[in-house]
Amino acid sequence: MTDHAGIEPFEFRQTLGRFASGVTIITAADRDERRGMTASAFVSVSMTPPLILISVDNRAHMKTLLDEAEVTHFGVNVLSAAQRPLSDHFAGRPGPEESIPWFEHEGLPLIGGAIAQLVCRKQQVIPGGDHTLYLGLIEYSRYTDDDPLVYFRGQYHELG
């Protein structure tokens, strides 16, 4: 029995792990430094206006950065099947030092080679349990037709 409503965290993780998702790196500028964080909690919200939502753990450094009033924009980079090492790097998993293919769009750092990049203006910040939700208005996008990196049941996969 739990002292809160809902299912246990382990059950929640196991169940939602059955939902295949793409893998993104959320990016933002921390003064003169580029910052990134791997995230699979990314969703389209609205076509008109074009809105997306990301979910960031309250313990993450990215949350502290995105909460700063002067940080008005963030990037969402949808990773290609070839970018698994970048996902691991930005998730803090040990591995070989990864060369990061940064590029900038109007001062916002983005990840080169991603199959899609979005530049989002921070619209709303919503507390949500142990995470914070950031609603972003898409001001710029670009994409390719390369295959995505997919995350399913705690492991990376490729389409096909």
Backbone as a chain_set.jsonl record, in Angstrom:
{"seq": "MTDHAGIEPFEFRQTLGRFASGVTIITAADRDERRGMTASAFVSVSMTPPLILISVDNRAHMKTLLDEAEVTHFGVNVLSAAQRPLSDHFAGRPGPEESIPWFEHEGLPLIGGAIAQLVCRKQQVIPGGDHTLYLGLIEYSRYTDDDPLVYFRGQYHELG", "coords": {"N": [[0.844, -1.188, 0.0], [0.453, 2.286, -0.659], [1.215, 5.69, 0.315], [0.197, 7.577, -1.298], [-1.813, 8.616, -4.089], [-2.354, 6.579, -6.962], [-0.241, 4.454, -9.091], [2.726, 2.535, -8.246], [6.107, 3.863, -8.622], [7.917, 2.052, -9.984], [6.163, 0.352, -11.368], [4.876, 2.229, -12.955], [7.04, 3.152, -14.582], [7.705, 0.739, -15.897], [5.329, 0.194, -17.295], [4.91, 2.525, -18.943], [7.211, 2.326, -20.371], [6.598, 0.751, -22.46], [5.719, 2.316, -24.407], [6.822, 3.395, -27.35], [9.191, 5.865, -28.181], [10.619, 8.778, -29.714], [13.949, 10.117, -29.442], [15.218, 12.951, -27.894], [17.34, 15.842, -27.654], [17.365, 18.398, -25.461], [18.185, 21.756, -25.699], [19.879, 24.717, -24.572], [21.096, 28.043, -23.976], [23.524, 28.9, -21.642], [24.462, 31.619, -20.526], [27.475, 32.139, -21.948], [27.849, 29.501, -22.513], [27.008, 26.31, -23.926], [24.315, 24.147, -23.309], [22.914, 20.893, -22.787], [20.43, 18.258, -22.665], [19.343, 14.945, -22.557], [16.154, 13.784, -23.543], [13.107, 12.011, -23.569], [10.595, 12.694, -23.094], [8.631, 14.413, -24.731], [6.282, 16.189, -26.593], [3.887, 16.941, -29.125], [1.62, 19.633, -28.994], [-0.177, 21.559, -30.088], [-1.334, 22.604, -33.31], [-2.076, 25.117, -34.237], [-1.79, 27.776, -32.302], [1.623, 26.752, -33.181], [2.635, 24.544, -30.893], [4.692, 22.858, -28.492], [5.546, 20.507, -25.885], [7.78, 19.9, -23.248], [9.158, 17.762, -20.74], [10.87, 18.065, -17.744], [13.008, 16.759, -15.337], [12.868, 17.734, -11.957], [15.283, 17.729, -10.597], [17.21, 18.14, -12.451], [19.898, 19.886, -14.052], [19.163, 21.309, -16.283], [16.562, 22.164, -15.71], [16.96, 24.189, -13.801], [18.298, 26.015, -15.418], [16.345, 26.524, -17.464], [14.407, 27.718, -15.931], [15.325, 30.257, -15.464], [14.693, 33.7, -15.871], [15.861, 35.181, -17.948], [16.361, 33.274, -19.857], [14.8, 32.723, -22.595], [14.294, 31.074, -24.72], [14.417, 27.692, -25.958], [15.894, 24.742, -27.395], [14.838, 21.906, -29.314], [16.016, 18.887, -30.292], [15.672, 16.322, -32.454], [16.9, 13.173, -32.434], [18.927, 11.336, -34.774], [19.156, 7.92, -35.974], [21.841, 7.355, -35.953], [22.882, 8.783, -33.836], [23.08, 7.814, -31.231], [25.331, 7.772, -29.378], [25.438, 10.503, -28.672], [23.033, 10.84, -27.317], [23.499, 9.203, -25.079], [25.675, 10.61, -23.989], [24.536, 13.147, -23.258], [22.725, 12.244, -21.438], [24.263, 11.652, -19.355], [25.509, 9.22, -19.205], [28.237, 6.985, -18.84], [30.918, 6.847, -21.167], [32.852, 6.947, -24.228], [34.428, 10.117, -24.835], [32.415, 12.378, -26.434], [32.304, 14.037, -29.5], [30.646, 16.949, -30.014], [28.335, 18.032, -32.33], [27.721, 20.969, -32.452], [25.712, 23.73, -33.522], [24.529, 27.046, -34.177], [21.458, 28.82, -34.025], [20.455, 31.924, -34.392], [21.763, 32.512, -31.953], [20.944, 30.448, -30.283], [21.898, 27.282, -29.141], [22.027, 24.335, -31.124], [21.825, 20.886, -32.193], [23.796, 19.511, -34.624], [23.154, 17.307, -37.387], [20.922, 16.131, -36.33], [17.624, 14.805, -36.925], [15.551, 16.537, -36.861], [15.135, 19.904, -35.869], [13.988, 22.21, -33.496], [13.246, 25.523, -32.617], [12.184, 27.039, -29.796], [10.08, 29.371, -28.188], [9.826, 30.026, -24.823], [6.771, 29.555, -23.368], [5.058, 28.852, -21.231], [5.367, 27.681, -17.892], [4.9, 24.808, -16.056], [4.294, 23.28, -13.054], [4.651, 19.813, -12.307], [4.356, 17.341, -10.424], [7.243, 15.463, -9.787], [8.518, 16.587, -11.885], [8.922, 19.347, -14.209], [6.958, 21.035, -16.54], [7.434, 22.434, -19.714], [6.059, 24.6, -21.896], [6.336, 25.328, -25.248], [6.463, 27.719, -27.88], [6.819, 27.181, -31.235], [9.205, 28.702, -33.151], [10.961, 28.348, -35.187], [11.925, 25.816, -37.469], [13.54, 22.895, -38.766], [14.234, 20.036, -40.821], [15.068, 16.604, -41.729], [14.933, 13.631, -43.779], [16.006, 11.422, -42.564], [16.424, 8.374, -40.598], [14.965, 7.963, -37.331], [16.261, 7.851, -33.927], [15.075, 5.515, -31.666], [13.385, 4.874, -28.59], [12.571, 2.258, -26.467], [11.167, 0.208, -24.016], [13.309, 0.759, -22.259], [15.562, 0.639, -23.865], [17.595, 1.466, -26.737], [16.519, 1.606, -30.144], [16.253, 1.037, -33.69], [14.419, 2.027, -36.58], [12.99, -0.268, -38.922]], "CA": [[0.0, 0.0, 0.0], [1.217, 3.525, -0.732], [0.59, 6.83, 0.983], [-0.194, 8.518, -2.34], [-2.704, 8.041, -5.096], [-1.701, 6.137, -8.183], [0.58, 3.248, -9.06], [4.104, 2.684, -7.775], [7.027, 4.327, -9.659], [8.447, 0.958, -10.798], [5.077, -0.069, -12.252], [4.699, 3.332, -13.895], [8.158, 3.109, -15.531], [7.578, -0.467, -16.71], [4.175, 0.321, -18.174], [5.136, 3.535, -19.964], [8.324, 1.878, -21.191], [6.034, 0.057, -23.62], [5.398, 3.352, -25.386], [8.024, 3.75, -28.109], [9.301, 7.305, -28.403], [11.852, 9.294, -30.26], [14.887, 10.616, -28.438], [15.572, 14.334, -28.171], [18.236, 16.579, -26.765], [16.895, 19.75, -25.205], [19.351, 22.625, -25.619], [19.691, 26.114, -24.191], [22.347, 28.76, -23.734], [23.786, 29.314, -20.269], [25.368, 32.712, -20.807], [28.282, 31.821, -23.126], [28.021, 28.054, -22.625], [25.915, 25.517, -24.491], [23.872, 23.078, -22.423], [21.988, 19.95, -23.39], [19.893, 17.202, -21.817], [18.554, 13.95, -23.273], [14.772, 13.681, -23.069], [12.132, 11.347, -24.432], [9.297, 13.265, -22.734], [8.424, 15.505, -25.673], [5.002, 15.931, -27.261], [3.211, 17.998, -29.856], [0.44, 20.07, -28.258], [-1.134, 22.299, -30.909], [-0.88, 23.025, -34.639], [-2.318, 26.549, -34.346], [-0.41, 28.043, -32.692], [2.476, 25.561, -33.097], [3.129, 24.388, -29.522], [5.183, 21.564, -28.017], [5.743, 20.446, -24.447], [8.836, 19.02, -22.769], [9.093, 17.485, -19.312], [12.231, 18.064, -17.214], [13.12, 16.358, -13.933], [13.16, 18.873, -11.086], [16.67, 17.662, -10.125], [18.104, 18.343, -13.589], [20.504, 21.206, -14.243], [18.403, 21.997, -17.325], [15.416, 22.832, -15.094], [17.465, 25.433, -13.219], [18.571, 26.926, -16.531], [15.101, 26.933, -18.115], [13.631, 28.558, -15.008], [15.867, 31.615, -15.435], [13.857, 34.619, -16.647], [16.535, 35.616, -19.17], [16.345, 32.18, -20.833], [13.484, 32.851, -23.234], [14.167, 30.076, -25.776], [15.11, 26.412, -25.843], [15.874, 23.947, -28.613], [14.52, 20.483, -29.27], [16.745, 18.234, -31.374], [15.234, 14.933, -32.578], [18.114, 12.481, -32.836], [18.918, 10.319, -35.827], [19.566, 6.585, -35.531], [23.302, 7.353, -35.799], [23.298, 9.683, -32.765], [22.966, 7.202, -29.908], [26.361, 8.251, -28.445], [25.071, 11.829, -28.17], [21.985, 10.624, -26.322], [24.171, 8.715, -23.869], [26.497, 11.705, -23.437], [23.69, 14.155, -22.606], [22.017, 11.587, -20.333], [25.247, 11.455, -18.286], [25.981, 7.828, -19.168], [29.663, 6.922, -19.158], [31.292, 6.366, -22.493], [33.938, 7.745, -24.795], [34.111, 11.54, -24.992], [31.702, 12.564, -27.688], [32.424, 15.323, -30.171], [29.268, 17.425, -30.158], [28.225, 18.847, -33.543], [26.923, 22.157, -32.158], [25.61, 24.899, -34.39], [23.628, 28.0, -33.543], [20.439, 29.542, -34.773], [20.178, 33.168, -33.671], [22.308, 32.441, -30.603], [20.498, 29.258, -29.548], [22.632, 26.099, -29.586], [21.301, 23.176, -31.619], [22.677, 19.731, -32.478], [23.896, 19.169, -36.031], [22.923, 15.906, -37.712], [19.616, 15.692, -35.829], [16.67, 14.721, -38.032], [14.708, 17.728, -36.77], [15.474, 20.87, -34.831], [12.959, 23.207, -33.219], [13.577, 26.625, -31.728], [10.927, 27.315, -29.104], [9.987, 30.449, -27.201], [9.195, 29.531, -23.599], [5.456, 30.159, -23.219], [4.452, 28.595, -19.928], [6.055, 26.717, -17.039], [3.832, 24.159, -15.305], [4.763, 22.235, -12.139], [3.978, 18.533, -12.511], [4.965, 16.304, -9.588], [8.7, 15.581, -9.667], [8.992, 17.189, -13.12], [8.346, 20.621, -14.609], [6.586, 21.02, -17.95], [7.711, 23.688, -20.409], [5.308, 24.747, -23.127], [7.113, 26.174, -26.14], [5.931, 28.135, -29.174], [7.849, 26.917, -32.234], [9.489, 29.865, -33.987], [11.821, 27.932, -36.296], [12.118, 24.37, -37.546], [14.158, 22.303, -39.952], [14.173, 18.581, -40.688], [15.557, 15.745, -42.807], [14.172, 12.386, -43.889], [16.795, 10.329, -42.003], [15.718, 7.548, -39.618], [15.109, 8.428, -35.951], [16.641, 6.981, -32.817], [13.842, 5.173, -30.956], [13.576, 4.343, -27.243], [11.461, 1.359, -26.148], [11.473, -0.702, -22.905], [14.596, 1.062, -21.662], [16.67, 0.394, -24.792], [17.556, 2.125, -28.034], [16.161, 0.811, -31.309], [16.184, 1.74, -34.958], [13.31, 1.579, -37.425], [13.345, -1.146, -40.026]], "C": [[0.883, 1.243, 0.0], [0.477, 4.638, -0.005], [0.2, 7.916, -0.024], [-1.132, 7.811, -3.318], [-1.886, 7.592, -6.297], [-0.841, 4.907, -7.988], [1.995, 3.564, -8.585], [5.016, 3.125, -8.922], [7.569, 3.207, -10.549], [7.408, 0.506, -11.821], [4.828, 0.977, -13.336], [5.776, 3.283, -14.978], [8.037, 1.904, -16.464], [6.441, -0.346, -17.73], [4.438, 1.323, -19.292], [6.349, 3.229, -20.825], [7.863, 1.134, -22.425], [5.598, 1.042, -24.693], [6.691, 3.752, -26.081], [8.029, 5.254, -28.355], [10.599, 7.623, -29.111], [12.725, 9.785, -29.116], [15.283, 12.03, -28.846], [16.681, 14.792, -27.238], [17.666, 17.991, -26.682], [18.137, 20.612, -25.026], [18.943, 24.034, -25.212], [21.062, 26.734, -23.966], [22.4, 29.195, -22.276], [24.881, 30.365, -20.342], [26.18, 32.377, -22.06], [28.481, 30.327, -23.327], [26.773, 27.401, -23.2], [25.59, 24.393, -23.525], [22.889, 22.177, -23.157], [21.584, 18.87, -22.409], [19.078, 16.245, -22.689], [17.161, 13.858, -22.668], [13.94, 12.894, -24.077], [10.728, 11.869, -24.136], [9.088, 14.566, -23.508], [7.143, 15.194, -26.426], [4.524, 17.174, -28.001], [1.935, 18.345, -29.092], [-0.608, 20.673, -29.182], [-0.504, 22.638, -32.258], [-0.997, 24.539, -34.79], [-2.682, 27.098, -32.982], [0.44, 26.776, -32.545], [3.151, 25.452, -31.726], [3.618, 22.967, -29.279], [5.341, 21.657, -26.504], [6.898, 19.494, -24.161], [8.686, 18.875, -21.264], [10.523, 17.307, -18.799], [12.194, 17.722, -15.731], [13.518, 17.571, -13.094], [14.588, 18.875, -10.555], [17.675, 17.988, -11.222], [18.648, 19.771, -13.629], [19.723, 22.011, -15.282], [17.187, 22.712, -16.746], [15.834, 24.175, -14.516], [17.701, 26.465, -14.317], [17.27, 27.431, -17.164], [14.222, 27.81, -17.225], [14.133, 29.998, -14.952], [15.052, 32.513, -16.367], [14.52, 35.045, -17.951], [16.655, 34.526, -20.23], [14.934, 32.127, -21.418], [13.224, 31.773, -24.282], [14.883, 28.783, -25.391], [14.987, 25.688, -27.172], [15.448, 22.527, -28.328], [15.144, 19.864, -30.515], [16.347, 16.76, -31.395], [16.392, 14.148, -33.186], [17.895, 11.463, -33.948], [19.391, 8.993, -35.233], [21.064, 6.517, -35.273], [23.784, 8.146, -34.589], [23.123, 9.117, -31.355], [24.06, 7.67, -28.942], [26.063, 9.645, -27.879], [23.985, 11.724, -27.106], [22.6, 10.173, -25.003], [24.953, 9.832, -23.187], [25.624, 12.686, -22.647], [22.798, 13.571, -21.521], [22.97, 11.316, -19.174], [25.723, 10.026, -18.169], [27.453, 7.794, -19.547], [29.904, 6.34, -20.547], [32.42, 7.218, -23.014], [33.494, 9.202, -24.944], [33.538, 11.753, -26.388], [31.953, 13.967, -28.228], [31.007, 15.794, -30.504], [29.185, 18.359, -31.363], [27.318, 20.07, -33.344], [26.83, 23.062, -33.392], [24.586, 25.816, -33.732], [22.633, 28.564, -34.547], [20.057, 30.749, -33.931], [20.578, 33.081, -32.201], [21.882, 31.241, -29.787], [21.264, 28.038, -30.055], [21.693, 24.971, -29.997], [22.311, 22.088, -31.962], [22.633, 19.42, -33.98], [23.684, 17.684, -36.235], [21.617, 15.356, -37.166], [18.633, 15.671, -36.997], [15.653, 15.862, -38.004], [15.24, 18.604, -35.649], [14.33, 21.871, -34.725], [13.562, 24.284, -32.329], [12.255, 27.071, -31.131], [11.067, 28.492, -28.149], [9.233, 29.888, -26.004], [7.89, 30.294, -23.372], [4.9, 30.042, -21.809], [5.266, 27.532, -19.205], [5.013, 26.152, -16.083], [4.431, 23.112, -14.374], [3.957, 20.957, -12.362], [4.649, 17.434, -11.711], [6.457, 16.509, -9.474], [9.34, 16.109, -10.949], [8.353, 18.569, -13.295], [8.123, 20.556, -16.108], [6.813, 22.406, -18.532], [6.975, 23.664, -21.739], [6.076, 25.724, -24.006], [6.398, 26.457, -27.441], [7.049, 27.969, -30.198], [7.984, 28.13, -33.145], [10.332, 29.52, -35.205], [11.891, 26.415, -36.277], [12.874, 24.024, -38.817], [14.193, 20.803, -39.735], [14.783, 17.905, -41.9], [14.658, 14.517, -42.861], [14.968, 11.189, -43.374], [15.969, 9.561, -40.971], [15.983, 8.034, -38.196], [15.732, 7.374, -35.038], [15.372, 6.764, -31.997], [14.195, 4.562, -29.605], [12.344, 3.526, -26.869], [11.929, 0.366, -25.097], [12.898, -0.516, -22.381], [15.79, 0.835, -22.557], [16.471, 1.187, -26.078], [17.211, 1.13, -29.131], [16.244, 1.685, -32.537], [14.986, 1.208, -35.727], [13.834, 0.634, -38.493], [13.972, -2.35, -39.556]], "O": [[1.955, 1.239, 0.605], [-0.722, 4.544, 0.255], [-0.093, 9.047, 0.363], [-1.221, 6.584, -3.356], [-0.844, 8.171, -6.602], [-0.72, 4.38, -6.882], [2.401, 4.725, -8.533], [4.741, 2.803, -10.078], [7.671, 3.395, -11.761], [7.726, 0.3, -12.992], [4.596, 0.637, -14.497], [5.46, 3.364, -16.165], [8.24, 2.025, -17.672], [6.589, -0.74, -18.887], [4.218, 1.014, -20.463], [6.504, 3.809, -21.9], [8.65, 0.908, -23.344], [5.156, 0.639, -25.77], [7.559, 4.378, -25.472], [7.002, 5.843, -28.693], [11.546, 6.837, -29.104], [12.287, 9.858, -27.968], [15.638, 12.278, -29.998], [16.919, 14.206, -26.182], [17.508, 18.68, -27.689], [19.045, 20.242, -24.282], [17.825, 24.48, -25.47], [22.057, 26.031, -23.79], [21.453, 29.778, -21.747], [26.067, 30.055, -20.237], [25.609, 32.337, -23.149], [29.215, 29.924, -24.23], [25.65, 27.863, -22.997], [26.493, 23.757, -22.982], [22.136, 22.621, -24.024], [22.295, 18.594, -21.443], [18.227, 16.678, -23.466], [16.999, 13.854, -21.448], [14.058, 13.091, -25.286], [9.778, 11.53, -24.841], [9.337, 15.661, -23.003], [6.935, 14.058, -26.854], [4.732, 18.303, -27.557], [1.245, 17.453, -28.598], [-1.79, 20.346, -29.082], [0.691, 22.921, -32.347], [-0.134, 25.175, -35.394], [-3.812, 26.894, -32.539], [0.034, 25.833, -31.866], [4.108, 26.169, -31.433], [3.046, 22.002, -29.785], [5.277, 22.74, -25.922], [6.988, 18.418, -24.752], [8.15, 19.759, -20.596], [11.291, 16.51, -19.338], [11.441, 18.321, -14.964], [14.4, 18.339, -13.479], [15.069, 19.915, -10.105], [18.87, 18.1, -10.949], [17.955, 20.73, -13.288], [19.627, 23.235, -15.185], [16.814, 23.773, -17.245], [15.152, 25.181, -14.711], [17.351, 27.636, -14.17], [17.112, 28.634, -17.375], [13.384, 28.56, -17.725], [13.432, 30.873, -14.443], [14.758, 32.141, -17.503], [13.837, 35.25, -18.955], [17.01, 34.81, -21.373], [14.011, 31.57, -20.824], [12.082, 31.567, -24.693], [15.829, 28.789, -24.603], [14.098, 25.976, -27.972], [15.669, 22.007, -27.235], [14.845, 20.262, -31.641], [16.653, 16.026, -30.456], [16.815, 14.42, -34.309], [16.845, 10.828, -34.052], [19.951, 8.951, -34.138], [21.515, 5.708, -34.462], [24.987, 8.183, -34.332], [23.028, 9.877, -30.391], [23.755, 7.945, -27.782], [26.402, 9.931, -26.731], [24.019, 12.441, -26.106], [22.264, 10.696, -23.941], [24.903, 9.985, -21.967], [25.936, 13.017, -21.503], [22.179, 14.317, -20.762], [22.553, 10.813, -18.131], [26.286, 9.646, -17.142], [27.875, 8.492, -20.469], [29.18, 5.462, -21.015], [32.897, 8.116, -22.32], [32.313, 9.477, -25.156], [34.129, 11.345, -27.388], [31.83, 14.956, -27.505], [30.265, 15.101, -31.2], [29.888, 19.369, -31.412], [26.276, 20.19, -33.989], [27.761, 23.139, -34.194], [23.861, 25.398, -32.829], [22.927, 28.751, -35.728], [19.416, 30.615, -32.889], [19.839, 33.514, -31.317], [22.408, 31.028, -28.694], [21.286, 27.778, -31.258], [20.704, 24.686, -29.322], [23.514, 22.344, -32.015], [21.578, 19.108, -34.532], [23.998, 16.884, -35.354], [21.234, 14.234, -37.497], [18.788, 16.432, -37.952], [14.977, 16.124, -38.999], [15.725, 18.119, -34.627], [13.78, 22.319, -35.731], [14.303, 23.981, -31.394], [11.324, 27.433, -31.849], [12.041, 28.596, -27.403], [8.139, 29.341, -26.148], [7.893, 31.514, -23.206], [4.346, 30.995, -21.262], [5.787, 26.603, -19.822], [4.326, 26.899, -15.386], [5.022, 22.143, -14.851], [2.746, 21.002, -12.577], [5.437, 16.667, -12.264], [6.909, 17.595, -9.11], [10.562, 16.082, -11.089], [7.38, 18.911, -12.622], [8.981, 20.086, -16.856], [6.442, 23.417, -17.936], [7.235, 22.818, -22.594], [6.427, 26.819, -23.566], [5.799, 25.564, -28.041], [8.119, 28.559, -30.042], [7.035, 28.539, -33.815], [10.413, 30.305, -36.151], [11.914, 25.798, -35.213], [12.847, 24.76, -39.803], [14.182, 20.34, -38.594], [14.991, 18.52, -42.946], [13.725, 14.39, -42.067], [14.643, 10.051, -43.71], [14.931, 10.045, -40.521], [17.093, 8.466, -37.883], [15.728, 6.18, -35.336], [14.673, 7.722, -31.67], [15.175, 3.827, -29.482], [11.217, 4.018, -26.937], [12.977, -0.258, -25.263], [13.602, -1.485, -22.097], [16.924, 0.834, -22.079], [15.351, 1.531, -26.457], [17.569, -0.045, -29.053], [16.299, 2.911, -32.446], [14.586, 0.059, -35.539], [14.987, 0.732, -38.913], [14.339, -3.209, -40.358]]}, "num_chains": 1, "name": "protein.A"}
